[in-house]
Amino acid sequence: QVQFVESGGGLVQAGGSLKLSCAASGSRFTFSANDMGWYRQAPGKQRDMVATSSVRRTTNYADSVKGRFTISRDNAKNTLYLQMNSLTPEDTAIYYCHQVFGGGSWGQGTQVPVSS
């Protein structure tokens, strides 16, 4: 079973930056063969897609983060990243990573509170 462990969150002021990491592991999971994504869930809201990276490294972003966030992956380290710049209070959420296709459990996520 695949596991995702997110890290890098923390309190940040509006206008600041953070880089999130997600380590993927699992005996039957091949990171490089999976489209991967970052998702976030703000208080009282559903979990939404933030950014995705295909196996060919094609990226896709939610309109709200385009030009500010950058998703990347290191297949040798089985790690997914999310560079977040120009953060606003509206980016406050718990951030998760997960494979885009297929089921499996979600990790604990990493909290990103953005103060105004």
TORTOR-10590 format. One record per residue: residue number from 1; residue in one letter; x, y, z of N, C-alpha, C, CB in turn. Coordinates in steps of 0.2 Angstrom, whole numbers. Glycine has a CB too. Layout:
N
REC   lovo   nukol    n.c1    n.c2    n.c3   ca.c1   ca.c2   ca.c3    c.c1    c.c2    c.c3   cb.c1   cb.c2   cb.c3
REC    NUM       A       X       Y       Z       X       Y       Z       X       Y       Z       X       Y       Z
...
This chain:
116
REC   lovo   nukol    n.c1    n.c2    n.c3   ca.c1   ca.c2   ca.c3    c.c1    c.c2    c.c3   cb.c1   cb.c2   cb.c3
REC      1       Q       4      -6       0       0       0       0       4       6       0      -5       0       6
REC      2       V       2      11      -4       6      17      -5       5      22       1       5      21     -11
REC      3       Q      10      25       4      10      30       9      12      37       6      13      28      15
REC      4       F       9      42       8      12      49       7      13      53      13       6      53       2
REC      5       V      19      56      14      20      60      20      22      67      18      26      56      24
REC      6       E      18      71      19      19      78      18      23      82      23      12      82      16
REC      7       S      26      87      21      30      91      26      32      98      23      37      87      28
REC      8       G      34     102      27      36     109      25      31     114      27      37     109      18
REC      9       G      25     113      29      20     118      31      23     122      37      14     115      32
REC     10       G      19     127      38      20     131      44      17     138      43      27     132      45
REC     11       L      17     142      49      14     149      49      18     153      44      13     151      56
REC     12       V      15     157      40      19     161      36      14     168      35      20     158      29
REC     13       Q      18     173      34      14     180      33      12     180      26      18     186      35
REC     14       A       7     184      24       5     186      18      11     188      14      -1     190      18
REC     15       G      11     186       8      17     188       3      23     184       4      19     195       5
REC     16       G      23     179       9      29     175      10      29     169       5      29     173      17
REC     17       S      33     164       6      34     158       2      35     152       7      40     159      -2
REC     18       L      34     147       4      35     140       7      36     135       2      29     138      12
REC     19       K      40     130       4      41     124      -1      39     118       3      48     124      -4
REC     20       L      34     115       0      31     108       3      34     102      -1      23     108       2
REC     21       S      35      97       3      38      91       1      33      85       2      45      89       4
REC     22       C      33      80      -2      29      74      -1      33      68      -3      22      74      -5
REC     23       A      34      64       2      38      58       1      33      52       0      43      56       7
REC     24       A      34      48      -6      29      43      -7      33      36      -6      26      43     -14
REC     25       S      30      31      -3      33      25      -2      28      19      -3      36      24       4
REC     26       G      30      13      -5      25       8      -5      28       2     -10      18      10      -8
REC     27       S      28      -4      -8      31      -9     -11      29     -10     -18      31     -16      -7
REC     28       R      23      -8     -19      20      -9     -26      18      -3     -30      13     -13     -26
REC     29       F      21       3     -27      20       9     -30      26      12     -33      18      14     -25
REC     30       T      25      13     -40      31      16     -44      29      23     -45      32      12     -51
REC     31       F      33      28     -41      32      35     -41      32      38     -48      37      38     -37
REC     32       S      37      36     -52      39      38     -58      33      37     -64      45      36     -61
REC     33       A      29      32     -62      24      29     -67      17      32     -65      24      22     -67
REC     34       N      17      37     -60      11      39     -58      10      47     -59       9      37     -51
REC     35       D       4      49     -61       3      56     -61       2      58     -54      -3      58     -65
REC     36       M       5      64     -52       4      65     -44       1      72     -44      11      65     -41
REC     37       G      -2      74     -38      -5      80     -37      -4      83     -30     -12      80     -39
REC     38       W      -5      89     -29      -6      92     -23     -13      95     -22      -1      99     -22
REC     39       Y     -16      94     -16     -23      96     -15     -23      99      -9     -28      89     -15
REC     40       R     -28     103      -7     -29     107      -1     -36     107       1     -26     114      -2
REC     41       Q     -37     107       8     -43     108      11     -43     114      16     -45     101      14
REC     42       A     -47     119      14     -48     124      19     -53     123      24     -49     131      15
REC     43       P     -53     126      30     -58     125      35     -65     126      32     -57     130      41
REC     44       G     -69     120      33     -76     121      31     -77     120      24     -79     127      34
REC     45       K     -72     118      20     -73     117      13     -71     110      11     -69     123       9
REC     46       Q     -72     108       5     -70     102       2     -63     102       0     -75     100      -4
REC     47       R     -60      96      -1     -53      96      -4     -53      97     -11     -50      89      -2
REC     48       D     -49     102     -13     -48     104     -20     -41     103     -23     -50     111     -21
REC     49       M     -41     102     -29     -34     101     -33     -31     108     -33     -35      98     -40
REC     50       V     -24     107     -32     -20     113     -32     -16     113     -38     -16     114     -26
REC     51       A     -13     107     -39      -8     107     -45      -7      99     -46      -1     110     -44
REC     52       T      -5      98     -53      -4      91     -54       2      90     -59     -10      87     -58
REC     53       S       6      85     -58      12      83     -63      11      77     -66      18      84     -59
REC     54       S      11      76     -72      10      70     -76      17      66     -76       7      71     -83
REC     55       V      16      60     -78      23      56     -78      28      59     -83      21      49     -80
REC     56       R      25      63     -88      29      67     -93      31      74     -90      26      67    -100
REC     57       R      29      75     -84      30      81     -81      26      87     -84      38      83     -81
REC     58       T      21      85     -87      16      90     -89      12      93     -83      11      88     -94
REC     59       T      12      99     -82       9     102     -76       2     105     -77      14     107     -72
REC     60       N      -2     106     -72      -8     109     -72     -10     112     -65     -14     104     -74
REC     61       Y     -13     118     -66     -14     122     -59     -21     124     -59      -9     128     -59
REC     62       A     -23     125     -53     -29     128     -51     -29     136     -53     -32     127     -44
REC     63       D     -34     139     -56     -33     146     -58     -31     150     -52     -40     148     -60
REC     64       S     -33     148     -46     -31     153     -40     -24     153     -38     -35     150     -34
REC     65       V     -20     148     -41     -13     148     -39      -8     149     -45     -11     141     -36
REC     66       K     -11     149     -51      -7     150     -57      -2     156     -56     -11     151     -63
REC     67       G       4     155     -58       9     161     -58      12     161     -51       6     167     -60
REC     68       R       9     158     -46      12     159     -39      15     152     -37       6     161     -34
REC     69       F      12     146     -38      14     140     -36      17     136     -42       8     136     -33
REC     70       T      22     132     -40      26     128     -45      26     121     -42      32     131     -47
REC     71       I      24     116     -46      24     109     -44      30     106     -47      18     105     -45
REC     72       S      34     101     -44      39      98     -47      40      91     -44      46     102     -46
REC     73       R      44      87     -47      45      80     -44      52      78     -45      40      75     -48
REC     74       D      54      74     -41      61      70     -41      59      63     -41      66      73     -35
REC     75       N      59      60     -47      58      53     -47      63      48     -44      57      51     -54
REC     76       A      69      51     -43      74      47     -40      73      47     -33      81      50     -42
REC     77       K      70      52     -30      69      52     -23      62      50     -21      71      59     -20
REC     78       N      58      49     -26      50      47     -25      47      53     -21      50      41     -21
REC     79       T      49      59     -23      47      65     -19      43      70     -24      52      68     -15
REC     80       L      38      73     -21      34      78     -25      35      85     -21      27      76     -26
REC     81       Y      36      90     -25      37      97     -21      31     102     -24      44      99     -23
REC     82       L      30     107     -19      26     112     -21      29     119     -19      19     111     -18
REC     83       Q      32     123     -23      34     129     -21      29     134     -21      40     131     -26
REC     84       M      27     138     -16      22     142     -15      25     149     -14      17     140     -10
REC     85       N      23     154     -18      25     161     -18      20     165     -17      30     163     -23
REC     86       S      21     171     -15      15     177     -14       9     174     -11      14     179     -21
REC     87       L      10     171      -5       5     167      -2       0     173       1       7     163       4
REC     88       T      -7     171       1     -12     175       4     -16     171       9     -17     178      -2
REC     89       P     -20     175      13     -24     171      18     -28     166      15     -28     176      22
REC     90       E     -30     167       9     -35     162       5     -31     156       4     -37     166      -1
REC     91       D     -25     156       4     -21     149       3     -21     145      10     -14     151       1
REC     92       T     -23     148      15     -23     144      21     -27     138      21     -26     148      27
REC     93       A     -24     132      22     -27     125      21     -22     120      24     -29     124      14
REC     94       I     -25     114      24     -21     108      25     -19     106      18     -24     103      29
REC     95       Y     -13     105      16     -11     103      10      -9      95      10      -5     107       7
REC     96       Y     -11      92       5     -10      84       4      -7      83      -3     -17      81       5
REC     97       C      -4      77      -3      -2      75     -10      -5      68     -11       6      75     -11
REC     98       H      -6      66     -17      -9      60     -18      -8      58     -26     -16      60     -17
REC     99       Q      -8      52     -28      -8      50     -35     -15      53     -38      -7      43     -36
REC    100       V     -14      55     -44     -20      58     -47     -25      52     -49     -18      61     -54
REC    101       F     -23      47     -51     -28      41     -53     -27      35     -48     -26      39     -60
REC    102       G     -32      32     -46     -32      27     -42     -34      29     -35     -25      24     -42
REC    103       G     -35      24     -31     -37      25     -24     -32      25     -19     -43      20     -22
REC    104       G     -33      23     -13     -28      23      -8     -29      29      -3     -21      24     -11
REC    105       S     -26      27       3     -27      32       9     -24      38       8     -25      29      15
REC    106       W     -26      44      11     -22      50      11     -18      51      17     -28      56      11
REC    107       G     -13      55      17      -8      56      22     -12      61      27      -2      59      20
REC    108       Q      -8      63      32     -10      68      37     -10      75      34      -5      67      43
REC    109       G      -6      76      29      -6      83      26      -1      87      30     -13      86      26
REC    110       T       0      93      28       4      98      31       0     105      31      11      99      28
REC    111       Q       0     108      37      -4     114      38      -1     120      36      -7     115      45
REC    112       V      -4     124      32      -1     131      30      -6     136      32       0     130      22
REC    113       P      -5     139      38      -9     145      40      -5     151      37     -10     145      47
REC    114       V      -9     156      34      -6     162      31      -9     168      35      -7     162      23
REC    115       S      -5     172      38      -8     177      42      -8     183      37      -4     178      48
REC    116       S     -13     188      39     -13     194      35      -9     200      38     -21     196      34
